[in-house]
């Protein structure tokens, strides 16, 4: 098993985005929405728009990581070696 750093780990990114999303929606969300409902100032509306953009960004990250969790991380390069080259090298090697 290869040693993978924390910043390149898709499982870490999945759980981090899930935890931050829960905190944003559960802890910050009611305060931001409550401020807009109680005092409809331009500042509160701007904070609501920023909060919605951040939540949508983390939802996008979470869904992208969730859908990609079963995909293979190793992509094979396109072979650009011709069949003739392979046959020539194989025939030149002793059995």
Biotite code that builds the C-alpha atoms (Angstrom):
import biotite.structure as struc

atoms = struc.array([
    struc.Atom([0.000, 0.000, 0.000], chain_id="A", res_id=1, res_name="UNK", atom_name="CA", element="C"),
    struc.Atom([1.455, 3.319, -0.978], chain_id="A", res_id=2, res_name="UNK", atom_name="CA", element="C"),
    struc.Atom([1.853, 6.086, 1.541], chain_id="A", res_id=3, res_name="UNK", atom_name="CA", element="C"),
    struc.Atom([-0.403, 8.927, 0.497], chain_id="A", res_id=4, res_name="UNK", atom_name="CA", element="C"),
    struc.Atom([-0.118, 12.401, 1.920], chain_id="A", res_id=5, res_name="UNK", atom_name="CA", element="C"),
    struc.Atom([-3.123, 14.015, 3.569], chain_id="A", res_id=6, res_name="UNK", atom_name="CA", element="C"),
    struc.Atom([-3.485, 16.746, 0.947], chain_id="A", res_id=7, res_name="UNK", atom_name="CA", element="C"),
    struc.Atom([-3.612, 14.280, -1.923], chain_id="A", res_id=8, res_name="UNK", atom_name="CA", element="C"),
    struc.Atom([-6.036, 11.891, -0.269], chain_id="A", res_id=9, res_name="UNK", atom_name="CA", element="C"),
    struc.Atom([-9.526, 11.893, -1.792], chain_id="A", res_id=10, res_name="UNK", atom_name="CA", element="C"),
    struc.Atom([-11.019, 10.293, 1.328], chain_id="A", res_id=11, res_name="UNK", atom_name="CA", element="C"),
    struc.Atom([-9.642, 13.158, 3.425], chain_id="A", res_id=12, res_name="UNK", atom_name="CA", element="C"),
    struc.Atom([-11.101, 15.718, 1.016], chain_id="A", res_id=13, res_name="UNK", atom_name="CA", element="C"),
    struc.Atom([-14.468, 13.945, 1.117], chain_id="A", res_id=14, res_name="UNK", atom_name="CA", element="C"),
    struc.Atom([-14.678, 13.933, 4.900], chain_id="A", res_id=15, res_name="UNK", atom_name="CA", element="C"),
    struc.Atom([-13.272, 17.444, 5.263], chain_id="A", res_id=16, res_name="UNK", atom_name="CA", element="C"),
    struc.Atom([-15.828, 18.890, 2.851], chain_id="A", res_id=17, res_name="UNK", atom_name="CA", element="C"),
    struc.Atom([-18.621, 16.965, 4.628], chain_id="A", res_id=18, res_name="UNK", atom_name="CA", element="C"),
    struc.Atom([-17.600, 18.242, 8.061], chain_id="A", res_id=19, res_name="UNK", atom_name="CA", element="C"),
    struc.Atom([-17.233, 21.834, 6.873], chain_id="A", res_id=20, res_name="UNK", atom_name="CA", element="C"),
    struc.Atom([-20.575, 21.607, 5.070], chain_id="A", res_id=21, res_name="UNK", atom_name="CA", element="C"),
    struc.Atom([-22.333, 20.382, 8.215], chain_id="A", res_id=22, res_name="UNK", atom_name="CA", element="C"),
    struc.Atom([-20.738, 23.179, 10.246], chain_id="A", res_id=23, res_name="UNK", atom_name="CA", element="C"),
    struc.Atom([-21.669, 25.813, 7.683], chain_id="A", res_id=24, res_name="UNK", atom_name="CA", element="C"),
    struc.Atom([-25.275, 24.695, 7.412], chain_id="A", res_id=25, res_name="UNK", atom_name="CA", element="C"),
    struc.Atom([-25.786, 23.766, 11.064], chain_id="A", res_id=26, res_name="UNK", atom_name="CA", element="C"),
    struc.Atom([-23.861, 26.465, 12.901], chain_id="A", res_id=27, res_name="UNK", atom_name="CA", element="C"),
    struc.Atom([-23.422, 29.451, 10.613], chain_id="A", res_id=28, res_name="UNK", atom_name="CA", element="C"),
    struc.Atom([-26.555, 29.128, 8.493], chain_id="A", res_id=29, res_name="UNK", atom_name="CA", element="C"),
    struc.Atom([-29.225, 29.837, 11.120], chain_id="A", res_id=30, res_name="UNK", atom_name="CA", element="C"),
    struc.Atom([-27.357, 32.933, 12.298], chain_id="A", res_id=31, res_name="UNK", atom_name="CA", element="C"),
    struc.Atom([-26.952, 34.348, 8.776], chain_id="A", res_id=32, res_name="UNK", atom_name="CA", element="C"),
    struc.Atom([-30.554, 33.630, 7.767], chain_id="A", res_id=33, res_name="UNK", atom_name="CA", element="C"),
    struc.Atom([-31.839, 34.927, 11.121], chain_id="A", res_id=34, res_name="UNK", atom_name="CA", element="C"),
    struc.Atom([-29.964, 38.202, 10.640], chain_id="A", res_id=35, res_name="UNK", atom_name="CA", element="C"),
    struc.Atom([-31.530, 38.691, 7.205], chain_id="A", res_id=36, res_name="UNK", atom_name="CA", element="C"),
    struc.Atom([-35.017, 37.914, 8.510], chain_id="A", res_id=37, res_name="UNK", atom_name="CA", element="C"),
    struc.Atom([-34.728, 40.221, 11.530], chain_id="A", res_id=38, res_name="UNK", atom_name="CA", element="C"),
    struc.Atom([-32.807, 43.156, 10.000], chain_id="A", res_id=39, res_name="UNK", atom_name="CA", element="C"),
    struc.Atom([-32.879, 43.376, 6.219], chain_id="A", res_id=40, res_name="UNK", atom_name="CA", element="C"),
    struc.Atom([-29.799, 45.528, 5.745], chain_id="A", res_id=41, res_name="UNK", atom_name="CA", element="C"),
    struc.Atom([-27.582, 45.377, 2.662], chain_id="A", res_id=42, res_name="UNK", atom_name="CA", element="C"),
    struc.Atom([-24.755, 43.999, 4.834], chain_id="A", res_id=43, res_name="UNK", atom_name="CA", element="C"),
    struc.Atom([-26.895, 41.070, 6.003], chain_id="A", res_id=44, res_name="UNK", atom_name="CA", element="C"),
    struc.Atom([-28.008, 40.342, 2.438], chain_id="A", res_id=45, res_name="UNK", atom_name="CA", element="C"),
    struc.Atom([-24.385, 40.421, 1.267], chain_id="A", res_id=46, res_name="UNK", atom_name="CA", element="C"),
    struc.Atom([-23.427, 37.976, 4.030], chain_id="A", res_id=47, res_name="UNK", atom_name="CA", element="C"),
    struc.Atom([-26.306, 35.711, 2.968], chain_id="A", res_id=48, res_name="UNK", atom_name="CA", element="C"),
    struc.Atom([-25.147, 35.745, -0.655], chain_id="A", res_id=49, res_name="UNK", atom_name="CA", element="C"),
    struc.Atom([-21.561, 34.971, 0.392], chain_id="A", res_id=50, res_name="UNK", atom_name="CA", element="C"),
    struc.Atom([-22.771, 32.173, 2.693], chain_id="A", res_id=51, res_name="UNK", atom_name="CA", element="C"),
    struc.Atom([-24.885, 30.645, -0.086], chain_id="A", res_id=52, res_name="UNK", atom_name="CA", element="C"),
    struc.Atom([-21.927, 30.755, -2.502], chain_id="A", res_id=53, res_name="UNK", atom_name="CA", element="C"),
    struc.Atom([-19.640, 29.061, 0.029], chain_id="A", res_id=54, res_name="UNK", atom_name="CA", element="C"),
    struc.Atom([-22.241, 26.371, 0.784], chain_id="A", res_id=55, res_name="UNK", atom_name="CA", element="C"),
    struc.Atom([-22.797, 25.692, -2.922], chain_id="A", res_id=56, res_name="UNK", atom_name="CA", element="C"),
    struc.Atom([-19.031, 25.447, -3.416], chain_id="A", res_id=57, res_name="UNK", atom_name="CA", element="C"),
    struc.Atom([-18.667, 22.881, -0.630], chain_id="A", res_id=58, res_name="UNK", atom_name="CA", element="C"),
    struc.Atom([-21.688, 20.921, -1.884], chain_id="A", res_id=59, res_name="UNK", atom_name="CA", element="C"),
    struc.Atom([-20.061, 20.790, -5.323], chain_id="A", res_id=60, res_name="UNK", atom_name="CA", element="C"),
    struc.Atom([-16.766, 19.585, -3.819], chain_id="A", res_id=61, res_name="UNK", atom_name="CA", element="C"),
    struc.Atom([-18.540, 16.971, -1.731], chain_id="A", res_id=62, res_name="UNK", atom_name="CA", element="C"),
    struc.Atom([-20.579, 15.601, -4.637], chain_id="A", res_id=63, res_name="UNK", atom_name="CA", element="C"),
    struc.Atom([-17.518, 15.543, -6.911], chain_id="A", res_id=64, res_name="UNK", atom_name="CA", element="C"),
    struc.Atom([-15.499, 13.604, -4.325], chain_id="A", res_id=65, res_name="UNK", atom_name="CA", element="C"),
    struc.Atom([-18.420, 11.290, -3.517], chain_id="A", res_id=66, res_name="UNK", atom_name="CA", element="C"),
    struc.Atom([-19.009, 10.350, -7.151], chain_id="A", res_id=67, res_name="UNK", atom_name="CA", element="C"),
    struc.Atom([-15.316, 9.867, -7.850], chain_id="A", res_id=68, res_name="UNK", atom_name="CA", element="C"),
    struc.Atom([-14.570, 7.680, -4.843], chain_id="A", res_id=69, res_name="UNK", atom_name="CA", element="C"),
    struc.Atom([-14.899, 4.436, -6.810], chain_id="A", res_id=70, res_name="UNK", atom_name="CA", element="C"),
    struc.Atom([-12.989, 5.547, -9.871], chain_id="A", res_id=71, res_name="UNK", atom_name="CA", element="C"),
    struc.Atom([-9.515, 4.301, -10.582], chain_id="A", res_id=72, res_name="UNK", atom_name="CA", element="C"),
    struc.Atom([-6.817, 6.817, -9.728], chain_id="A", res_id=73, res_name="UNK", atom_name="CA", element="C"),
    struc.Atom([-4.313, 5.249, -12.097], chain_id="A", res_id=74, res_name="UNK", atom_name="CA", element="C"),
    struc.Atom([-4.668, 6.279, -15.710], chain_id="A", res_id=75, res_name="UNK", atom_name="CA", element="C"),
    struc.Atom([-2.626, 4.355, -18.218], chain_id="A", res_id=76, res_name="UNK", atom_name="CA", element="C"),
    struc.Atom([-0.921, 6.452, -20.873], chain_id="A", res_id=77, res_name="UNK", atom_name="CA", element="C"),
    struc.Atom([-1.853, 6.002, -24.488], chain_id="A", res_id=78, res_name="UNK", atom_name="CA", element="C"),
    struc.Atom([0.608, 3.568, -26.039], chain_id="A", res_id=79, res_name="UNK", atom_name="CA", element="C"),
    struc.Atom([2.530, 5.210, -28.830], chain_id="A", res_id=80, res_name="UNK", atom_name="CA", element="C"),
    struc.Atom([4.738, 2.189, -29.602], chain_id="A", res_id=81, res_name="UNK", atom_name="CA", element="C"),
    struc.Atom([4.017, 0.535, -32.904], chain_id="A", res_id=82, res_name="UNK", atom_name="CA", element="C"),
    struc.Atom([3.443, -3.200, -33.260], chain_id="A", res_id=83, res_name="UNK", atom_name="CA", element="C"),
    struc.Atom([6.403, -3.468, -35.631], chain_id="A", res_id=84, res_name="UNK", atom_name="CA", element="C"),
    struc.Atom([8.752, -2.074, -32.976], chain_id="A", res_id=85, res_name="UNK", atom_name="CA", element="C"),
    struc.Atom([7.494, -4.556, -30.413], chain_id="A", res_id=86, res_name="UNK", atom_name="CA", element="C"),
    struc.Atom([7.833, -7.501, -32.790], chain_id="A", res_id=87, res_name="UNK", atom_name="CA", element="C"),
    struc.Atom([11.370, -6.401, -33.754], chain_id="A", res_id=88, res_name="UNK", atom_name="CA", element="C"),
    struc.Atom([12.479, -6.141, -30.097], chain_id="A", res_id=89, res_name="UNK", atom_name="CA", element="C"),
    struc.Atom([10.877, -9.456, -29.139], chain_id="A", res_id=90, res_name="UNK", atom_name="CA", element="C"),
    struc.Atom([12.434, -11.294, -32.092], chain_id="A", res_id=91, res_name="UNK", atom_name="CA", element="C"),
    struc.Atom([15.901, -9.879, -31.334], chain_id="A", res_id=92, res_name="UNK", atom_name="CA", element="C"),
    struc.Atom([15.890, -11.182, -27.738], chain_id="A", res_id=93, res_name="UNK", atom_name="CA", element="C"),
    struc.Atom([17.091, -14.731, -27.080], chain_id="A", res_id=94, res_name="UNK", atom_name="CA", element="C"),
    struc.Atom([14.580, -17.220, -25.694], chain_id="A", res_id=95, res_name="UNK", atom_name="CA", element="C"),
])
